Amino acid sequence: MADPKNLLGPLLPAPDDLILILLSAIDPYGDTIFNRIQMERFLSEWTSLASRCRTEEEKDLVSKIATLALRCRDEVHLYLKFIGD
C-alpha cells in the first residue's frame, strides 16, 4: 500500500519514544519488517497511533494498515513491511 502524500510520517512517534517502542522503530528512510509474533504489541501501539489521526485520509490509511496487521497476526509466513524512501 503506497503513501505518496506521506500521511503516516507525521503520525509516527519519534525514534526515542519509550511508549510506542515498535512504532518508533519504523525507519522512514529504510525498510522495517514486523513478524507475526510482534503483531499483538504492534496492534496495541497502532490503536494509540490511530487516535492521532485528524483527517479521513489518515484514518483510512491507518485502518488499512491495521487490517494488514490483523492478517499478519492470524496467518503464518506473513510479514508487515514498511518501505522507506
Secondary structure, 3 states (H helix, E strand, C coil): CCCCCCCCHHHCCCCCCCCCHHHHCCCCCCEEEECHHHHHHHHHHHHHHHCCCCCHHHHHHHHHHHHHHHHHHHCCCCCEEEECC
